[in-house]
């Protein structure tokens, strides 16, 4: 792998990869697997649980950590990445997660983050923190068992809560993500807010996205807007809006008590204009935008010029204003 001096020389050789709007790739989201141990209704359309055998079979098809590290190293050498976010499917199912995180630290990525459903986190959090994981976004769409089952099609929300608490105790910075769906879990906004405020962690409520089966399915029926979320929170809390940071997907507010919550309002307040995210899926394909279904393979790509060409193509897929919908499932690319 390239050392720091070689990376500097390479970046001097090639001009920054940017588009007409000044956007660059600074955050890389790496989907480690396209399988999951939950069956959340906004990810998958089926109703039957996936067997452990089927999950194990899918996990044998994904990239090994050495392959991922080689691709990340090549991308980092050109892009000077600031953040790596590990996603899925569910990344804690990935068998080589710990050596991967250690390898990313060795490459010199400043921040290594992860998005997880926390179902397996209780027994993994300490080891993840020791390996170098600094931040984790935990998907929790309901704090009450009935609503949790309605969204995830799984029981035992207690396992997720235990995972959250263990991550906090391990020193990992924790945020919660909640996808709000009208008629399914919109009654969980205040309970989840209180849950997070009690623990001193930030929660972000996510507007539903037109992805996968929702692109032509029940999106309108279940869409719950930023305004509707704020109207619920107003019933209990006074708050004021914070200034949005560049390239942030979320708008944030602070309450009178100093607690912070956010809303990722993909439909209400699009954030495409300064998006800095690049995605790498579990088969070695990059995507510059979720709106573009075309996979751009960089697996086994050994040419620097070729990689620049692929990255320029991916950057050209970004939307000027807003996400237009995608046939890609959240399960495949991690949002």
N, C-alpha and C positions, 0 to 999 in steps of 0.2 A: 504493500500500500504506500501511497505517496506520503512523504513527510511534509512538515509545515513549509519549508523552504521551496520544495517542488511545487506545492499548491500555489504559493505566491507567484512563482515564475509562470505557471500555467494561466493564472488569472490575468497576468500582465500580457500574455500572448493573445488571449481572446477578450474582446470588449464585453462589458456586462450584457447579459441577455435580458433585454427589456422591450416593451412594446410602446405604441404611440401614446399611451396613457401613463407611462412611467412605471408600470407594474413589473415586478421581478418575482422570482421564486425565492422565498426565504424560509418558508416552513414546509417540511416534507412530512406527509402523512403516509405511513407504511401499513398497509393491510396485511397482516401476517397469515390470516386464514379466512376463508369464506364460509366457515361453519360456526355454529354457536350452540350453547347449551340452554338458551332460552328460545322462545318462539314468538317474539313481540309482533303484534299485528301490523305495525307500520313497516316492518322488515320483510315478513313472509306472509303469504296469503293462505297457506295450508293450515289445517287445524290439528293434525296429528303430531305427536312428539317425535323428534328425530332420535333414532335408537343410538346407543353408545357405539355399536358396531359401525353404523353409517358415519358417525362423527370420526371414528378412528380411521376409516377408509379415506375420508376427505383429507385428513391431516397428513397422510402420506404423500399427497400430491403437491404440497406447497413447497416453496423454496426453502432450502436449508439456510442456517444463519450465516454461513460463509459466503453464500451467493448474495444474500442481502447486503452484507457488509461490503462486498466488492462494488456493488451498484451504488450504495450510499456514498462510499469513498469517492467514486468517480463523480457523482452529482455534487458532493460537497466541494470537491476540488475546483469545480467550475462556478458554483453558486454561492459559496461561503455561507452555508446554511446556518440559521440561528436556532431552529427548533426542529426536533424529530418527534412526531407523535405516532405511537404504535396503536393501531386499531385492528379491527377484524371485519366481519365476524367477532369472535371473542378472543382477544390476544392471550389471555391466561391459559387457553387450550394449547397454544403453540409450545411444542416440546423443548425448543431451544431458546426460550425467552431470556433466561439469565445470561448465557454466554453472548447472546445478541446485544443485550444492554451493556454488558462489559465491553464488548467490541465497539459499540457506538461511542462510549466514553473514551476509549483509546484513540478513536479517530479524531476526537476533539470537538464533538458537537456540544455547544454550551448547555442546552436544555434537552433532556430526554423525558418525554411525557407519554402518557398512555390514556386511552379511553376503555373502560371495562364495565361489565355489569356487576362486578364484585362478588359474584356467586362463589367463586373459588378463592377469594382474596384473603380471607382470614388466615389461611395457612401459608400464604405466599408473600404478604406485604413486607415483612421484615427482610426477607431475602432480596426482594425487588429493590428496597431502599438501599441495602448494602451494595447491590450491584451498580447503582447509580441512577435509579428512577427518581426524579425530583418532583413531578406533578402527576396527578391522576384525576381525570374526569370520570365520575361514576354515574352510570345511567340508572336512575331510579324514578320510575313513572308513577309510583303510588307507595304510600307508607302503610296503608291498610290492606290486609290480605285479600279481600274480595276484589278490590280494584287492581291490585298487583296481578292477580291471576287473570283478570279480564284482559289486561294489556299483554302480559308476558306468557300467558298460557302455562305458567309454572306456579308451584306452591312454595311456601317457605321464604317469605320476604325477610325473615329473621336472619337468614344466611347473608343477605346483602347488607343489612344493618351491621352485623358483626364484622363484615369485611371493611365497611366504612370506618368503623371505630378502630380497627386494627391498623388501617392505613394511617389514620391520624396519629395513633400512638407510635407508629414507626417513623414519624417525622416527614412523611410525604405530604405535600400540599394538596389538599382535596377540594374539588368542586363537584357539585351534583348537577346533572343534566336531567331534565324532565320534558319529554315530548308530550304536549297537551293535546288531547283528543276530545272533542265535544261529545258528551254523552257517555264517555268511557272513564275518564279520570279527571275531568275539569273540577270535580269536587275535592281534589287532592292538593290544590294550589296552596291554600293556607296551612293545612297540616304539614306539607313538605317544607314550607317556608319556616314554620316554627321549629321543625326538626333541625333544620340547618342553623338557624339563629341560636338554638340551644348549644350547638357544637362550635359555633364561631366560624362556620364555613359558608362559602358563597354558593348559591343555587342559581342556575340559569334555566328558564323556561323556553322551550323550543317550539316555534311554529312548525306545523306539519309540512313536509316537503313532498312535491309531486315526483316521487321516485318509485321505480319498480312497479309493483301492481297498483300503487296509488296514482300513478300517472293518468290512468284512464278509469280508475275505480271510484272508491268512496271518499275522495279527497274533500270535496265540498261539504259532504255530510258531516265530516269530523273536524274540519278546520276551525281552529280557535285562535283569534288574532291577538296581537300585542295589546291592543286597546282593551279587549275583554279580560286579559290577564291582569292588567293594571287596575281595572275597575273592581276586580275581586280583591286585590291587595288593599285598595283604598278603604275597604270596609273595616280594616283593622289597624292599618299603619299609615302614618304620614311619611312622605318621602320626597326627595328631589333628585332630578336627573344629573348624572355625572357626564363630563365631556367624553366623547367617544375617542378611544385611541386609534391611531391609524392601523388599518388592516384588521381591526377587531371584527369578529362576527357578531358580537353582542353589544347591545345597549345596556348601560348599568345605571342603577339608582341606589341611593343610600337612605336609610330610614333615620328618624330622629335619634334612635338609639345607636346609630353608627353601623348597623348591619347592612350588608350589600347584597343585592340580587340583580340578576341580569335577564334579558330576553333576547334570544336569537330569532329575529323577526325577518326571516328570509323573504316573506311575501310583503309584509307591511312596510319595512324599511330595508330594501335590498342593500347589500354591501359588496357587490361585484366590482365597483369602481376602483377600489384599491386592494383587491384580493391578492395575497402573496403566496397562496398555497399550491403545492404540487402534490399529486398522489401517485403512489407506487403500489400496485396490487400484488397479490400473493403468487402471481405467475410471471412477474417481471415486466409488466406493462405500466406506463405512466399515463396520467390524465392531467391536463391543465385546468379542466373545468368539469364539474359534474353534469353540465348541460350537454356535453359532447360524449356520445357513446363510443367513439372510436378509440380502441386501444392502440397505444404506440409502444411497441416492444423495445426494451433496451437490454434484454437478457443476452448475454454473450456478445455484447457490443464492445469492441476493443478500440475503436477509433475515436479520438477526441473530437475530430471534425464531425463525425457521424453523430456523436452525442449532442453537440451544439445544434446540429440540424434538427434532431428529435425534440430538444427542449424548445427551440424556436417554434416548431410546429405546435407543440403543446400549449405554449403561451398564446399562440394565435387563436386557440379555442375559447379563451376567456370571453365572457359576455361583457358588453359595455355597461349595461345597467342592471339587469336582473337575471336570475336563474330561470330558465324556460321549461324545466322539467327534464326527466331522464328515465330511460328504460332500465338503467342500472339499479340493482337492488342495494339498499343500505348494507345488506349482509355481505355483499361482494367488495364494497369500497369503503365502508366505515363512515360515510357521511362527510 
